[in-house]
Amino acid sequence: SFLKWFLLLIPATTFGLGTWQVKRRQWKMELIDGLTKLTTAEPIPLPIDPAELSSLEYRRVKMRGKYDHSKELYILPRSPVDPEKEAREAGRLSSSGETGANVITPFHVTDLGITILVNRGYVPKKKIRPETRMKGQVEGEMEVVGVVRLTETRKPFVPNNDVERNHWHYRDLEAMCQVTGAEPIFVDADFSSTVPGGPIGGQTRVTLRNEHMQYIVTWYGLCAATSYMWFAKFIKKIKV
């Protein structure tokens, strides 16, 4: 009957949607892998052109200059990036571990004559105040290698930045630059930029929304359920 073949469209469609999500997930994983490779590529000199920077997120860059520790900003709460630990705890409802802050410090780039913002890295909660980590407040000119990051928009359920208390919850370059007088250029210092007693560099997470697996399970699950219902109603009654 017409109804029989019309209802067969439901499992066929859900199977097609599940297969499409499999391909989308593969594409997303390849994209994440490509971005991850950018974070380990040979660094290039920091460009000054904002238009060029906008296409260089996650690209490694290098520059020489000096930190201005008097204008530190703190993005918090943050947990330290530890890929091996995160792999061990993947799938857990909760993960054990400390929280603290990422220390954002103005950095005057000598050859470009501009000041940018550098995420020096992670410090535990008890070390957020600079007087608790004076050994790590390095002075003088140095080379910093890091990863270009762009501004963020506030995500749902993330608190607003509290500029007065210097509590930042997401990377708002415009507001951060108004406070520090820096140019809207932001770099995550890599792990090699870590100094004894200072923030732990290398706090870049390559994050892209990747919910394709749950969609795959949903669509294939619906396909299996509706296929069984269709078979039970229209085929099981037929004598083979």
Backbone bond lengths (Angstrom), bond angles and torsions (degrees), N, CA, C in turn:
res aa  C-N    CA-C-N  psi(-1)  N-CA   C-N-CA  omega(-1)  CA-C   N-CA-C  phi
1 S - - - 1.461 - - 1.524 109.95 -
2 F 1.351 113.82 165.92 1.469 118.97 178.79 1.521 110.86 -61.71
3 L 1.348 117.11 -42.54 1.469 121.00 -178.53 1.524 111.07 -60.40
4 K 1.313 116.05 -40.87 1.469 120.85 -179.27 1.525 111.13 -57.19
5 W 1.319 116.22 -50.88 1.459 119.56 -177.07 1.530 112.17 -76.74
6 F 1.314 116.72 -27.87 1.468 119.55 176.23 1.526 110.51 -66.25
7 L 1.340 116.94 -44.11 1.467 120.27 -179.59 1.525 111.98 -68.75
8 L 1.326 117.22 -21.47 1.466 119.62 176.39 1.527 111.51 -66.03
9 L 1.328 116.29 -19.44 1.463 119.89 177.73 1.530 111.90 -63.47
10 I 1.335 117.06 -27.91 1.473 119.52 -176.91 1.523 111.13 -65.01
11 P 1.342 120.61 -56.63 1.475 118.36 177.40 1.523 112.94 -63.81
12 A 1.341 117.10 -32.86 1.464 119.12 179.13 1.527 110.91 -65.22
13 T 1.338 115.59 -42.27 1.466 120.01 -179.70 1.521 111.55 -67.35
14 T 1.337 117.36 -44.59 1.467 120.14 -179.55 1.528 111.05 -65.74
15 F 1.330 117.06 -33.60 1.468 119.60 175.44 1.531 110.09 -64.65
16 G 1.332 115.99 -42.56 1.458 119.74 178.55 1.518 112.32 -63.14
17 L 1.343 116.39 -40.73 1.465 120.11 178.90 1.525 111.16 -66.79
18 G 1.330 117.00 -37.90 1.461 120.10 176.99 1.516 111.69 -63.44
19 T 1.328 116.21 -42.83 1.467 121.03 178.94 1.526 110.85 -64.73
20 W 1.331 116.40 -38.41 1.467 120.48 177.64 1.523 110.74 -63.06
21 Q 1.350 117.31 -39.31 1.459 120.55 178.66 1.527 111.60 -67.90
22 V 1.337 117.28 -32.29 1.468 120.17 175.25 1.528 109.92 -60.45
23 K 1.326 115.98 -44.83 1.467 120.55 179.45 1.525 111.07 -67.31
24 R 1.342 116.64 -38.87 1.462 120.39 178.05 1.537 110.80 -64.00
25 R 1.331 116.65 -39.99 1.459 120.19 179.55 1.524 110.28 -64.89
26 Q 1.326 116.98 -42.02 1.459 120.26 178.04 1.529 110.68 -60.87
27 W 1.331 116.07 -43.30 1.472 120.32 177.86 1.520 110.94 -61.75
28 K 1.356 117.21 -43.02 1.463 120.50 -178.91 1.522 111.03 -66.16
29 M 1.331 117.97 -40.36 1.457 120.88 179.12 1.529 110.83 -64.42
30 E 1.326 117.16 -38.40 1.469 120.52 177.08 1.522 110.75 -66.33
31 L 1.334 117.12 -36.93 1.460 121.09 178.26 1.523 110.62 -65.87
32 I 1.331 116.77 -44.39 1.464 120.96 178.20 1.526 110.15 -62.47
33 D 1.324 116.62 -41.27 1.465 120.69 178.78 1.527 110.74 -62.23
34 G 1.340 115.92 -40.11 1.460 119.89 178.42 1.517 112.24 -64.56
35 L 1.336 116.88 -41.71 1.460 120.61 178.74 1.526 110.72 -67.08
36 T 1.327 116.35 -38.06 1.463 120.04 178.20 1.524 110.57 -62.31
37 K 1.329 116.87 -39.06 1.468 120.34 178.17 1.529 111.08 -65.01
38 L 1.340 117.01 -33.03 1.467 119.80 177.42 1.523 111.02 -61.07
39 T 1.340 116.68 -36.20 1.464 120.41 -177.12 1.521 112.37 -71.36
40 T 1.332 117.51 -11.42 1.464 120.71 178.54 1.528 112.02 -117.16
41 A 1.338 117.11 7.09 1.466 120.59 -179.55 1.530 110.27 -73.12
42 E 1.317 116.11 167.04 1.469 121.27 176.94 1.530 108.80 -61.94
43 P 1.347 118.35 128.99 1.471 119.68 -176.47 1.522 112.64 -69.69
44 I 1.322 115.70 147.40 1.465 122.41 176.02 1.525 108.07 -110.12
45 P 1.343 118.96 158.24 1.468 120.12 175.83 1.528 110.50 -59.70
46 L 1.310 116.50 141.90 1.461 120.81 -179.38 1.524 110.18 -62.77
47 P 1.341 118.37 120.73 1.470 120.02 176.17 1.523 110.11 -79.84
48 I 1.318 117.29 154.25 1.461 121.30 -178.65 1.527 111.69 -99.71
49 D 1.318 116.97 -16.39 1.460 121.48 -176.52 1.528 110.13 -74.32
50 P 1.349 118.64 115.61 1.470 121.21 -179.48 1.523 112.87 -57.88
51 A 1.335 116.89 -35.04 1.466 120.17 -179.91 1.524 110.46 -63.56
52 E 1.327 115.79 -38.65 1.464 119.54 178.59 1.520 110.79 -70.81
53 L 1.325 116.84 -39.68 1.460 121.07 -179.63 1.522 112.10 -63.30
54 S 1.326 116.70 -33.44 1.463 120.13 -176.56 1.521 112.37 -63.20
55 S 1.333 116.78 -19.74 1.465 120.36 179.23 1.525 111.82 -104.51
56 L 1.332 116.78 10.83 1.462 120.15 -174.65 1.524 113.33 -116.23
57 E 1.324 118.37 20.46 1.468 117.85 -179.88 1.525 109.71 -60.11
58 Y 1.337 114.71 137.98 1.466 125.40 -177.17 1.534 112.60 75.12
59 R 1.328 118.31 3.55 1.474 120.73 178.15 1.513 108.90 -83.14
60 R 1.329 116.51 136.00 1.461 120.83 178.28 1.525 109.98 -76.21
61 V 1.329 115.77 135.46 1.457 122.25 178.70 1.526 108.62 -133.99
62 K 1.330 115.18 164.72 1.462 120.06 177.45 1.515 108.94 -136.29
63 M 1.338 115.98 149.86 1.464 120.56 178.42 1.528 108.80 -158.95
64 R 1.338 115.76 158.43 1.463 121.71 176.25 1.523 108.72 -113.77
65 G 1.320 114.87 143.59 1.452 118.58 178.99 1.516 112.39 172.46
66 K 1.343 115.57 -161.44 1.469 121.74 -176.31 1.522 109.72 -131.85
67 Y 1.326 114.94 144.49 1.463 121.14 176.50 1.521 110.95 -82.83
68 D 1.328 116.09 148.24 1.463 122.73 170.55 1.528 106.94 -113.20
69 H 1.334 115.79 91.83 1.465 120.74 -174.12 1.528 113.28 -70.68
70 S 1.325 117.13 -11.15 1.471 119.65 -177.27 1.527 112.61 -73.49
71 K 1.332 117.33 -11.49 1.470 120.30 -176.32 1.528 112.20 -122.82
72 E 1.321 116.45 36.27 1.460 120.36 179.59 1.530 111.87 -60.82
73 L 1.324 114.95 145.04 1.464 122.44 171.75 1.526 107.75 -120.13
74 Y 1.342 115.59 156.43 1.460 119.42 -177.03 1.526 110.57 -129.17
75 I 1.338 115.75 119.63 1.463 121.07 173.72 1.523 107.07 -96.52
76 L 1.327 116.27 120.53 1.450 120.70 -173.37 1.535 110.91 -152.37
77 P 1.335 116.73 161.75 1.468 126.70 -9.13 1.521 110.65 -75.96
78 R 1.310 114.43 148.70 1.456 121.05 177.46 1.529 109.21 -135.80
79 S 1.319 115.70 147.94 1.458 121.37 172.68 1.522 107.66 -107.81
80 P 1.326 117.64 151.33 1.470 119.24 -177.23 1.517 111.60 -69.17
81 V 1.317 116.14 143.24 1.462 121.33 175.92 1.523 108.25 -77.03
82 D 1.322 115.25 119.53 1.462 122.31 177.67 1.520 106.79 -140.92
83 P 1.348 117.92 91.24 1.466 120.76 -174.56 1.521 114.15 -53.64
84 E 1.350 117.59 -40.65 1.464 119.70 -178.56 1.526 111.00 -65.72
85 K 1.335 116.46 -42.33 1.456 120.05 178.97 1.520 110.92 -66.41
86 E 1.338 116.73 -41.11 1.459 120.00 -179.79 1.524 110.89 -64.76
87 A 1.325 116.85 -33.95 1.463 119.99 177.46 1.525 110.73 -67.50
88 R 1.342 116.49 -39.04 1.464 119.64 179.16 1.520 111.59 -65.90
89 E 1.340 116.31 -34.92 1.457 120.54 -174.34 1.521 112.66 -95.59
90 A 1.327 117.22 5.53 1.464 120.22 -178.94 1.517 110.00 -58.98
91 G 1.309 115.99 132.32 1.453 121.29 178.08 1.511 114.21 93.12
92 R 1.326 118.37 -11.12 1.455 120.01 177.66 1.519 110.43 -74.93
93 L 1.337 114.71 147.08 1.459 118.66 177.86 1.514 110.76 -68.85
94 S 1.306 116.76 -31.10 1.461 120.49 177.38 1.515 107.74 -142.31
95 S 1.298 115.51 153.89 1.455 119.49 179.73 1.517 109.12 -123.23
96 S 1.327 113.93 142.13 1.451 118.27 177.56 1.515 108.18 -80.49
97 G 1.300 115.84 150.04 1.454 117.90 178.56 1.506 111.34 151.32
98 E 1.320 114.56 158.19 1.445 120.69 -178.08 1.522 111.01 -83.19
99 T 1.304 114.52 164.65 1.461 120.48 172.66 1.520 108.37 -127.69
100 G 1.300 114.42 156.47 1.454 120.41 179.56 1.511 109.22 -160.51
101 A 1.319 116.50 -130.46 1.466 120.24 -177.57 1.523 110.07 -146.76
102 N 1.318 115.13 157.40 1.460 121.40 167.67 1.522 108.03 -95.95
103 V 1.316 116.27 132.66 1.465 122.16 -176.57 1.530 109.22 -94.86
104 I 1.332 115.61 118.30 1.462 121.73 -179.85 1.527 108.28 -104.80
105 T 1.328 117.00 121.78 1.458 121.31 -173.65 1.528 110.95 -126.90
106 P 1.343 118.03 132.22 1.473 119.72 173.20 1.527 110.32 -59.64
107 F 1.326 116.07 139.94 1.461 122.11 -177.30 1.522 107.91 -133.88
108 H 1.340 116.11 116.76 1.470 120.47 -179.88 1.519 109.13 -84.24
109 V 1.339 116.04 113.72 1.469 121.82 -178.90 1.528 108.21 -82.68
110 T 1.317 116.17 114.61 1.463 121.80 -170.68 1.524 113.29 -59.46
111 D 1.339 117.41 -54.02 1.465 118.96 -172.63 1.524 113.04 -73.09
112 L 1.334 118.16 -24.61 1.461 120.53 178.67 1.529 112.31 -90.84
113 G 1.326 116.47 -18.48 1.462 120.20 179.86 1.518 113.91 68.98
114 I 1.332 117.01 27.42 1.468 120.86 179.55 1.525 109.57 -128.16
115 T 1.320 115.23 161.26 1.459 121.38 175.18 1.522 108.81 -109.82
116 I 1.323 116.09 129.95 1.457 121.74 179.07 1.527 108.68 -119.43
117 L 1.310 116.93 179.89 1.460 121.63 176.71 1.522 109.32 -108.56
118 V 1.332 115.70 132.16 1.462 121.05 179.32 1.527 109.24 -121.84
119 N 1.318 115.74 127.06 1.462 121.21 171.54 1.521 106.94 -80.69
120 R 1.331 115.94 99.10 1.462 119.64 -177.07 1.520 111.55 -67.32
121 G 1.333 116.84 -25.37 1.458 118.45 177.68 1.510 113.27 134.53
122 Y 1.314 114.41 -164.68 1.468 123.17 -171.44 1.522 112.02 -93.62
123 V 1.332 115.02 139.53 1.464 121.67 168.49 1.524 108.08 -130.50
124 P 1.346 118.74 144.17 1.466 120.09 176.12 1.520 110.80 -67.54
125 K 1.315 116.09 165.04 1.463 121.63 -174.88 1.530 112.11 -55.04
126 K 1.321 116.88 -39.29 1.467 120.06 -177.09 1.530 112.83 -73.16
127 K 1.351 116.78 -8.81 1.461 120.45 -178.62 1.531 112.67 -114.76
128 I 1.324 117.13 15.64 1.465 118.68 -178.63 1.523 111.02 -67.02
129 R 1.319 117.16 -43.84 1.469 119.19 -179.47 1.531 110.07 -66.59
130 P 1.329 117.43 131.38 1.474 119.78 -174.98 1.523 114.29 -59.76
131 E 1.333 117.56 -29.84 1.468 119.06 -178.74 1.528 112.39 -67.47
132 T 1.337 117.60 -13.97 1.464 120.66 178.82 1.530 111.98 -88.77
133 R 1.325 117.32 -3.01 1.473 121.14 -177.37 1.537 110.61 -144.43
134 M 1.335 115.48 44.85 1.462 120.29 -175.92 1.532 112.46 -60.48
135 K 1.331 116.84 -29.32 1.464 119.83 -179.94 1.530 111.22 -61.77
136 G 1.321 115.98 -30.06 1.457 120.03 -177.55 1.516 114.29 -89.04
137 Q 1.336 117.77 -1.94 1.472 121.09 179.58 1.526 108.80 -85.00
138 V 1.306 115.23 73.61 1.465 121.35 -171.63 1.528 111.33 -66.92
139 E 1.322 115.09 144.44 1.463 122.31 179.29 1.528 109.53 -115.00
140 G 1.319 115.25 165.27 1.458 120.11 176.58 1.517 112.89 85.17
141 E 1.333 114.44 169.78 1.462 119.91 -176.89 1.521 110.88 -76.56
142 M 1.319 115.59 141.40 1.465 121.31 -179.57 1.519 109.36 -152.44
143 E 1.315 115.09 164.30 1.470 120.02 174.93 1.525 109.14 -95.78
144 V 1.309 115.57 136.38 1.462 121.78 176.64 1.523 108.40 -122.70
145 V 1.304 115.58 132.72 1.467 122.36 174.22 1.518 107.60 -113.46
146 G 1.319 115.93 134.73 1.457 118.58 -178.11 1.512 112.59 -161.10
147 V 1.322 114.60 -168.78 1.462 122.82 -174.19 1.523 109.32 -119.35
148 V 1.318 116.84 129.68 1.466 121.58 179.08 1.530 109.86 -67.04
149 R 1.334 115.96 132.98 1.462 121.31 174.27 1.527 108.95 -127.04
150 L 1.316 115.96 147.39 1.458 121.63 178.48 1.521 110.03 -100.32
151 T 1.322 116.53 173.38 1.459 120.40 -179.61 1.523 110.33 -67.02
152 E 1.329 116.07 159.39 1.460 122.08 177.82 1.517 110.19 -115.72
153 T 1.312 115.91 154.95 1.461 120.94 168.38 1.523 107.53 -103.39
154 R 1.312 115.85 149.45 1.468 119.62 -178.04 1.523 110.63 -66.48
155 K 1.321 115.67 129.37 1.459 121.11 179.23 1.531 109.80 -87.38
156 P 1.327 116.66 159.86 1.469 119.36 177.77 1.527 110.95 -55.64
157 F 1.321 115.56 139.45 1.469 124.34 177.21 1.531 113.38 74.25
158 V 1.327 118.59 -1.99 1.467 120.82 174.06 1.524 108.03 -85.84
159 P 1.344 118.23 128.94 1.473 119.81 -178.73 1.523 111.80 -62.16
160 N 1.315 115.71 158.61 1.462 120.58 173.10 1.524 109.56 -68.84
161 N 1.313 116.50 150.63 1.457 120.20 175.07 1.522 109.89 -65.30
162 D 1.329 115.94 137.87 1.463 121.88 177.60 1.531 107.63 -105.80
163 V 1.326 115.61 91.26 1.462 120.83 -174.76 1.522 111.11 -64.28
164 E 1.332 117.13 -39.56 1.463 120.74 -177.12 1.526 111.74 -61.75
165 R 1.328 117.00 -40.04 1.472 121.11 -179.03 1.528 112.28 -89.93
166 N 1.344 116.51 -1.68 1.459 121.47 -177.55 1.529 111.15 60.24
167 H 1.332 114.65 39.85 1.463 120.97 175.24 1.530 107.66 -112.33
168 W 1.313 115.31 108.43 1.463 121.19 -178.39 1.522 108.92 -108.54
169 H 1.314 116.05 134.26 1.466 120.16 -177.37 1.525 112.42 -110.00
170 Y 1.308 116.78 -14.36 1.462 121.18 174.57 1.525 108.25 -151.88
171 R 1.318 116.35 164.99 1.465 122.93 -171.01 1.533 110.20 -85.86
172 D 1.326 116.19 92.80 1.468 122.31 177.45 1.527 107.46 -102.81
173 L 1.321 116.74 93.15 1.467 120.35 -172.70 1.517 112.81 -61.69
174 E 1.323 117.16 -39.09 1.462 119.33 -178.11 1.523 110.82 -61.06
175 A 1.324 116.94 -47.71 1.466 120.69 -179.67 1.524 111.18 -68.10
176 M 1.318 117.36 -40.68 1.463 120.69 -179.96 1.522 111.37 -63.13
177 C 1.321 116.06 -38.29 1.461 119.88 -179.57 1.523 111.72 -72.35
178 Q 1.325 117.19 -31.23 1.461 120.06 175.55 1.522 110.67 -64.29
179 V 1.322 116.63 -36.81 1.465 121.39 -178.80 1.523 111.54 -74.24
180 T 1.326 116.99 -40.70 1.466 120.84 -172.54 1.522 114.41 -99.03
181 G 1.331 117.69 -17.45 1.456 120.68 -175.74 1.513 113.90 79.39
182 A 1.333 116.70 12.33 1.464 120.77 -179.05 1.526 111.04 -84.76
183 E 1.321 115.13 165.68 1.463 121.36 172.25 1.533 108.65 -76.25
184 P 1.337 117.75 155.28 1.472 119.90 -178.47 1.529 112.71 -76.31
185 I 1.322 114.75 59.99 1.468 121.90 177.96 1.524 106.99 -126.61
186 F 1.321 116.39 128.37 1.465 121.18 -173.61 1.524 108.84 -129.83
187 V 1.340 114.80 131.29 1.465 120.82 -178.98 1.525 109.15 -130.95
188 D 1.337 116.46 130.94 1.465 121.78 170.39 1.521 108.18 -84.45
189 A 1.340 117.78 112.70 1.462 120.03 176.86 1.527 109.48 -62.32
190 D 1.340 116.83 141.58 1.465 118.68 -179.05 1.522 110.51 -84.69
191 F 1.326 115.83 176.83 1.461 120.13 -173.91 1.522 112.09 -62.77
192 S 1.333 117.51 -31.20 1.463 120.37 -178.86 1.526 112.08 -66.40
193 S 1.338 116.91 -16.98 1.465 120.79 179.41 1.524 112.53 -83.99
194 T 1.328 117.05 -3.04 1.461 121.18 179.62 1.527 110.18 -65.84
195 V 1.329 115.92 136.02 1.465 120.79 175.48 1.526 108.14 -116.11
196 P 1.344 118.20 151.06 1.465 120.44 -179.92 1.529 111.49 -55.37
197 G 1.301 116.18 129.91 1.458 120.76 179.36 1.512 114.45 83.05
198 G 1.337 117.06 -3.87 1.462 120.33 -178.57 1.513 112.28 -104.66
199 P 1.325 116.68 -177.67 1.462 120.53 177.81 1.529 111.46 -59.01
200 I 1.323 115.88 151.34 1.462 121.83 179.70 1.520 108.72 -88.66
201 G 1.334 116.54 114.05 1.456 120.88 -178.29 1.519 112.71 -73.85
202 G 1.318 115.09 -177.60 1.459 119.73 178.85 1.513 113.82 77.98
203 Q 1.337 116.85 33.59 1.467 120.64 -175.93 1.531 112.72 -95.73
204 T 1.320 116.42 37.39 1.465 120.40 179.96 1.518 110.14 -95.45
205 R 1.310 115.87 121.49 1.468 121.31 172.72 1.524 108.11 -104.94
206 V 1.310 116.33 125.12 1.463 120.09 174.72 1.524 107.00 -83.67
207 T 1.321 116.07 103.34 1.461 120.49 -174.12 1.519 110.48 -121.31
208 L 1.303 115.02 123.46 1.455 122.66 171.57 1.521 107.28 -132.84
209 R 1.306 115.68 142.12 1.463 118.41 179.23 1.521 109.35 -59.52
210 N 1.334 115.94 122.50 1.462 120.48 -176.47 1.526 109.19 -139.67
211 E 1.317 115.79 82.69 1.464 121.27 -178.93 1.524 111.48 -109.07
212 H 1.327 116.08 19.22 1.461 119.47 -173.75 1.524 112.58 -65.63
213 M 1.350 117.71 -32.31 1.460 118.82 -178.26 1.523 111.60 -62.67
214 Q 1.333 117.48 -41.98 1.459 118.15 179.92 1.529 111.08 -67.83
215 Y 1.335 116.33 -31.92 1.465 118.77 175.33 1.530 110.89 -68.69
216 I 1.342 116.08 -37.71 1.467 119.98 177.62 1.522 110.24 -60.14
217 V 1.340 115.81 -47.76 1.465 120.21 179.53 1.525 110.59 -61.44
218 T 1.338 116.53 -42.27 1.468 120.55 -178.90 1.524 111.73 -62.48
219 W 1.334 116.42 -51.71 1.469 119.30 -175.88 1.520 112.46 -68.00
220 Y 1.330 117.54 -42.57 1.464 118.90 178.50 1.528 111.07 -68.99
221 G 1.333 116.24 -33.11 1.463 119.37 175.72 1.518 111.79 -63.72
222 L 1.334 115.87 -44.01 1.470 120.11 176.79 1.525 110.86 -64.39
223 C 1.327 115.80 -37.59 1.462 119.68 178.32 1.526 110.52 -61.64
224 A 1.339 116.30 -46.06 1.464 119.91 -179.84 1.526 111.36 -63.45
225 A 1.337 116.17 -43.61 1.467 119.97 -177.83 1.526 111.72 -65.69
226 T 1.329 116.43 -47.23 1.471 119.24 -177.76 1.527 111.53 -71.92
227 S 1.331 117.15 -29.56 1.468 119.73 175.59 1.521 110.54 -65.10
228 Y 1.334 115.73 -42.99 1.469 119.45 178.68 1.525 110.72 -63.77
229 M 1.337 116.36 -43.95 1.471 119.72 179.67 1.530 110.85 -62.22
230 W 1.323 116.90 -41.60 1.473 120.65 179.60 1.521 110.75 -65.03
231 F 1.349 115.23 -42.85 1.466 119.67 179.20 1.524 111.07 -63.49
232 A 1.346 115.72 -43.73 1.469 119.55 -178.38 1.523 111.74 -63.96
233 K 1.315 116.97 -35.50 1.467 120.36 -175.86 1.527 112.90 -82.70
234 F 1.330 116.29 -41.21 1.464 118.22 -170.13 1.530 114.91 -107.86
235 I 1.323 118.27 -25.13 1.459 120.07 -174.60 1.522 112.28 -104.29
236 K 1.320 116.16 -40.55 1.455 119.89 -175.15 1.524 111.80 -59.41
237 K 1.322 116.93 -27.59 1.462 121.21 -178.25 1.525 111.93 -77.83
238 I 1.317 117.39 -17.14 1.459 121.22 -176.73 1.529 109.50 -86.48
239 K 1.297 116.51 132.03 1.453 121.05 177.07 1.526 109.30 -79.14
240 V 1.305 114.10 123.11 1.463 118.47 -179.23 1.524 109.90 -90.19
